[in-house]
């Protein structure tokens, strides 16, 4: 995937893989340029349902998704150069990504994505709970944005103590978890 900005160098120790996920064969690691094709597949998978109803030929859909992935990647690495850009692997195969910006006053979940086969398995919950514990230890809260139509994710975030707050968009709800 030539032409895409490189992932920034890690600025500190990344998030440890939660023990419960290690026991299930998952591992977090820093993303590299070599991961971009696999991360493109993750992105494509997260948009599968949305694209199913679009009456375009398959090659047009692939081109559109490649363009959208590239734009999103460029945005993330430019606006969050201090973030942890982590790959979620299961038994050595990339199955998702977790981008977390750990900074004062609140940590930001920039992105959390899993392929459909790994959703609903507790992976996202474990990652966010680990991130909350780390943020809490520093006296920091957390924020994230969730697609308004992603009711499953919204329900998970609410169960983890996040509440809707101002600052969202027409398509995304901003949510906040306080440190206390």
C-alpha positions as CSV (number, residue, x, y, z in Angstrom):
1,X,0.0,0.0,0.0
2,X,2.5,2.5,-1.2
3,X,1.9,6.1,-0.7
4,X,0.2,5.8,2.7
5,X,1.8,7.6,5.6
6,X,3.8,5.4,7.9
7,X,2.5,4.6,11.4
8,X,4.2,6.9,13.9
9,X,6.9,5.4,16.1
10,X,5.6,4.2,19.5
11,X,6.1,6.8,22.2
12,X,6.0,4.5,25.1
13,X,4.9,1.1,26.3
14,X,1.8,0.1,24.5
15,X,-1.3,-1.4,26.1
16,X,-0.7,-4.9,27.4
17,X,-2.9,-7.7,26.0
18,X,-5.5,-8.4,28.7
19,X,-4.8,-11.9,30.2
20,X,-8.3,-13.1,29.3
21,X,-7.6,-12.4,25.7
22,X,-4.2,-14.0,25.8
23,X,-5.9,-17.2,27.1
24,X,-8.2,-17.1,24.0
25,X,-5.3,-16.8,21.6
26,X,-5.3,-13.0,21.1
27,X,-2.4,-10.6,21.1
28,X,-2.0,-6.9,20.7
29,X,1.1,-5.5,18.9
30,X,2.2,-2.3,17.3
31,X,0.9,-1.9,13.7
32,X,3.5,-1.7,10.9
33,X,3.3,-0.8,7.2
34,X,3.3,-4.5,6.4
35,X,-0.1,-4.7,8.2
36,X,-1.9,-2.2,5.9
37,X,-3.3,-4.8,3.5
38,X,-4.7,-6.8,6.5
39,X,-6.0,-3.6,8.1
40,X,-7.7,-2.8,4.8
41,X,-9.5,-6.1,4.9
42,X,-10.6,-5.4,8.5
43,X,-11.9,-2.0,7.3
44,X,-13.7,-3.5,4.3
45,X,-15.3,-6.1,6.6
46,X,-16.7,-3.4,8.9
47,X,-18.4,-1.8,5.9
48,X,-19.7,-5.0,4.4
49,X,-23.3,-4.6,5.4
50,X,-23.4,-0.9,4.4
51,X,-21.9,-1.7,1.0
52,X,-24.2,-4.7,0.3
53,X,-27.0,-2.3,-0.6
54,X,-24.9,-0.1,-2.9
55,X,-25.7,-1.0,-6.6
56,X,-22.1,-0.7,-7.8
57,X,-20.0,-3.3,-9.5
58,X,-17.6,-5.1,-7.2
59,X,-14.5,-3.3,-8.5
60,X,-16.1,0.1,-7.9
61,X,-16.9,-1.0,-4.3
62,X,-13.3,-2.1,-3.8
63,X,-11.9,1.1,-5.2
64,X,-14.2,3.2,-3.0
65,X,-13.3,1.3,0.2
66,X,-9.6,1.5,-0.6
67,X,-9.9,5.3,-1.0
68,X,-11.9,5.6,2.2
69,X,-9.4,3.4,4.1
70,X,-6.5,5.5,2.8
71,X,-8.2,8.8,3.8
72,X,-9.0,7.5,7.2
73,X,-5.5,6.2,7.8
74,X,-4.0,9.5,6.7
75,X,-6.4,11.3,9.1
76,X,-5.5,9.1,12.1
77,X,-1.8,9.2,11.7
78,X,-1.8,13.0,11.1
79,X,-4.1,14.0,13.9
80,X,-3.1,11.4,16.5
81,X,0.7,10.9,16.0
82,X,1.1,10.0,19.7
83,X,-1.6,7.3,19.6
84,X,-1.0,3.6,20.0
85,X,-1.7,2.0,16.7
86,X,-2.3,-1.6,17.7
87,X,-3.2,-4.6,15.7
88,X,-5.4,-7.3,17.2
89,X,-4.2,-10.7,16.2
90,X,-5.9,-14.0,16.9
91,X,-3.7,-17.1,16.5
92,X,-1.2,-15.0,14.5
93,X,-3.8,-13.5,12.0
94,X,-4.9,-9.9,12.0
95,X,-8.5,-9.7,13.0
96,X,-8.8,-6.1,14.1
97,X,-7.3,-2.8,15.2
98,X,-7.3,-0.7,18.3
99,X,-6.1,2.8,18.1
100,X,-5.8,4.5,21.5
101,X,-4.6,8.1,22.2
102,X,-3.5,8.1,25.8
103,X,-3.1,11.7,26.8
104,X,-4.3,14.2,29.4
105,X,-7.0,15.1,30.3
106,X,-8.8,12.1,28.8
107,X,-7.7,9.1,26.7
108,X,-9.4,8.8,23.4
109,X,-10.4,5.6,21.7
110,X,-9.6,6.7,18.2
111,X,-10.8,3.4,16.6
112,X,-11.7,-0.1,17.6
113,X,-12.6,-2.5,14.8
114,X,-12.9,-6.3,14.5
115,X,-13.9,-8.5,11.7
116,X,-17.4,-9.9,12.0
117,X,-16.3,-13.4,13.1
118,X,-14.6,-11.9,16.2
119,X,-17.3,-9.5,17.3
120,X,-19.4,-10.3,20.3
121,X,-16.6,-12.5,21.8
122,X,-15.6,-10.0,24.6
123,X,-12.5,-8.7,22.8
124,X,-13.7,-5.1,22.6
125,X,-14.9,-5.2,26.2
126,X,-11.6,-6.6,27.5
127,X,-9.6,-3.9,25.6
128,X,-11.7,-1.1,26.8
129,X,-11.7,-2.3,30.4
130,X,-7.9,-2.6,30.3
131,X,-7.8,1.0,28.9
132,X,-10.2,2.2,31.6
133,X,-8.0,0.7,34.3
134,X,-4.9,2.4,32.9
135,X,-6.7,5.7,32.5
136,X,-8.1,5.5,36.0
137,X,-4.7,4.9,37.5
138,X,-3.7,8.2,36.0
139,X,-6.8,10.0,37.1
140,X,-8.0,10.4,33.5
141,X,-11.3,9.7,31.8
142,X,-11.9,8.4,28.4
143,X,-13.9,9.5,25.3
144,X,-14.9,7.8,22.1
145,X,-17.2,8.3,19.1
146,X,-19.6,5.6,18.0
147,X,-21.6,5.4,14.8
148,X,-25.2,6.3,15.8
149,X,-26.5,3.2,13.9
150,X,-24.1,0.9,15.8
151,X,-26.5,0.0,18.6
152,X,-24.5,-3.1,19.6
153,X,-21.4,-1.0,20.3
154,X,-23.4,1.8,22.0
155,X,-24.9,-0.8,24.3
156,X,-21.5,-2.1,25.2
157,X,-20.1,1.3,25.9
158,X,-23.0,2.2,28.1
159,X,-22.5,-1.1,30.0
160,X,-18.9,0.0,30.6
161,X,-20.0,3.4,32.1
162,X,-19.8,5.6,29.0
163,X,-22.6,8.2,28.6
164,X,-23.6,10.3,25.7
165,X,-22.2,13.8,25.7
166,X,-22.0,16.9,23.5
167,X,-19.5,17.0,20.7
168,X,-20.9,14.4,18.3
169,X,-21.8,14.7,14.7
170,X,-24.8,13.8,12.6
171,X,-23.4,10.3,12.1
172,X,-21.4,9.7,15.4
173,X,-22.3,10.1,19.1
174,X,-19.6,11.2,21.4
175,X,-19.4,9.3,24.6
176,X,-17.5,9.9,27.8
177,X,-16.4,7.8,30.7
178,X,-15.3,9.7,33.8
179,X,-12.2,8.7,35.8
180,X,-14.0,8.7,39.2
